[in-house]
Amino acid sequence: MQVTALDHLVLTVRDLAATCEFYTGVLGMRVTTFAAGRTALEFGVQKINLHVAGKEFEPKAAQAVPGSADLCFLTLEPIELMAAHWQACGVAILQGPVERAGAVGRLRSIYCRDPDGNLIEVANQLGNHAD
């Protein structure tokens, strides 16, 4: 038995509106509402379900706390354009562009933090491990 893909993940957040503003304005995701008013962020064929701290949907992680995630997203936009966009949005770039190892090959990445302090990496894929 083996899993084949990630369908969604959950972020616990302090401020739903601030989170939605960041992920839509800075990363270009879409806000969607599902299942009796729950909120998610959609991108590609994945989504991030959002739980407000203290009002989480059950079942939830044993230690569901804002700011504990470290996420990497891929983009087709040149990473330098993404960095310029972040600067225009007033988002501090913590590091990058730097080269990193991704799931299927090399990445060129930049890093920032979302409103809860989660580490956000956005990257361009550079090639496979054999390059």
Summary of the structure (lengths in Angstrom):
residues: 131
radius of gyration: 15.4
end to end distance: 30.6
largest distance: 47.4
contacts: 339
relative contact order: 0.19
helix: 15%
strand: 42%
